[in-house]
């Protein structure tokens, strides 16, 4: 079967609506699922930010209008059957109303893992510790210690990474690299800098 010719694919609105999958265009993370009608799609493309149709309220809504967590549009694609929309975006804050980066974080039936990439899940966990500061949490203890103490851990872990690269196994290097990434995310959280801002800098620099 040959691939569908994009020019031959038309949108197949079901009762005037289509599901829209929202994806972080930098990481590939699936952020949320919402619904669009023709006007929401038009506004999304015209304004460069996502708009959707609320089935419960029967009205258009602009993502982030009240929270400030807007989504800057990178591009829109449709699937081969024309019955689903993919919006690739750069999110300005979490997509989920719970404050998580992605709405897809609940494992089904006890299965391990969630849809959001590991780094974004870890960032969300660290942010949760920062907000609640639970006793017995290593992350909370680091955050209480402050930026200088966290910075010392980043420096220490950087040395461990270099030593592992020179002298130890690939498995040990991976473990030490994981340690420095974790401590770097804690340092970013302590300064209130989202990991998405780091991704923006990397994206702007190019390959």
N, C-alpha and C positions, 0 to 999 in steps of 0.2 A: 504494500500500500504506500503510495507516495505521500509526502508531507503536504499538509494543507497549504494552499496558496493564500498568503495573508490578504490579498486583494479580494479573495472569494469568500472570506469569512465575515459574516455579519452577526451583530449582536442579537441574541434570541431572548428578549425580555420576557420573563414569566410574571404575569400580572403586574407588568411595569417595573420589575425589579430584577437585579442580578446580584449574586454574592460577590463581594470584593475581598480578596485576600491582600492584606497589607504586609509588606516585607521590607526589612531594613536593607536598603540597597548596597550598604557597605559590608555587612556581615553575613547577609543571607538569612538572618533570623526571621521567622514568621512572627509578626507582632500581634495581629488581631484579624478577626473576620467581621465585616460589617456589610451593609446592603447599600446599593446605589440604584437610583432611578436615573433617567436620562438627564434631568437637571443637575443632580449631584455630580454626575460624570462631567458634564459641561463646566460646572463651576470649578471642579477640581483641576481640569486642564487649563481653564482660563486664569485662575488665581495662583496656581502653583502650590496649593495646599489642599489636603484631603477634605472632601465634603461627603456626607452620607445621608441616607434616608432612614429615619427612625420609624420602625414599624409600630412600636408601642405608642409613640406620640403622634404619628402621622404627619411628620414635619421634617424638613431638611435640618441637618446640624453640621456645624463646622467643627472638626476635631480640634480641641484645644482652645475653643472660644472662651471658655470660662476658666480652665485650668492653666492655660498657657502652653500646654503640651501639644503644640502643633506638629504637623508632619509635612516637611518640604518635599514636594514631588520631584522625583527623578525621571520617572517614565511610567507609562501605562501599557500593559499588554493584555490580550485576551487569549483564552485557550482555543484549541483547534476546533471545538464545536461552537464557539461563540456564546457559551452559557456561563462563563465566569470571567471575572476581571482580576488582574494582578496589578496592584499599585506598588511600585518600588519608591521608597521614601527615605529621607533622613529625619529621624524623629528628634524633636526638641523636648526630651523628657520621656517618661514612661508611657507606654501605650495603654496599659491597663489601669482601670480606676482604682485598683488596689495599691498602685504605686510600683508595681513590678514592670520590668521592661517589656514583657510579653504577656498577653492574656493566656497563652498556652503554657501553663506551668503545673497543672494537676495531672499526676500519673493516673492512668486508667487501670483499675483493678490491681493495684499494687505493683505494677510494672516499674522497673527502675528507669530513672531518667525523666527528662521533660524536654519540651521542644526547643526552648531557648538554648543558645550555645553556652558552653561551660563557663566562659568568662563573664557573660552577662548574668548567668545564674549566680555565680560567685559574687559579682558586684552587688546584686540584689540582696544576697545574704549578709554581706558586710554592711550594707546600708541599714538593714534591719537591726543588726547589732548596734550600729551607731545610734539609732533612734531609741532602742530599749535598754541598752547597756546592761545586759543580764549578768548576774554574778556567775563566776566560774567560766566565763567565755574568754578565750585567749584573745579574740579579736577585740572585745570590749576593753580588755586590760591594755592592749596596745593603744587603743584610741584614748583611753584615760591618761596614758603616759605622755602623749603629745607628739608633735611633729618631730622634734629632735630625736626622741627615743625611737620612733618608727624609722626615721632616716638612718639611724645607726644600724638598725636591723637590715635595711635595704643594702647598705654598704657591706655589712657582714655577709649577707647572702650572695652579693655579687662576687665577693672573693671566693666563696664556696663553689660558685658556678665555674669560675675560671680554673680553680684547682681540680674540679671534677673533669673538666674538659681536657686538662693536661695529663691527669694521672689515673682517673677512675673509669669505670665501665660506662657504656651508653645509658644503662638503666639509672646509675647514680647521677649522671649528668641531667637526665630528665627529671629526677626527683629534686635536685638542687634548683633547676630552672623553674619548676613548679613553685618552690619556696619563694624565689625572688619575685615571681609574678604575683603571688598572693600578697606579699608584703608591699609591693608597689601599689596594688589596688587599695590596700588599707591606707597607704600614704595619700593617695588621691582622694579617698573618702574623707580623711581628716581635713583636707584642704577644701572639700566641697567641689572637687573637679570631677565631672562624670567621665566614665571611660569613653563615651561617645565623642567627647571633645578630643581625646587622643586619636581616635579613629579618623576624625575630621582632619587633623593635622597630617596623619599618614596618607590619607586620600589626596590631600592637596599637594603633597610632595611627589606623588606618582611613583612609578617603578624605579 
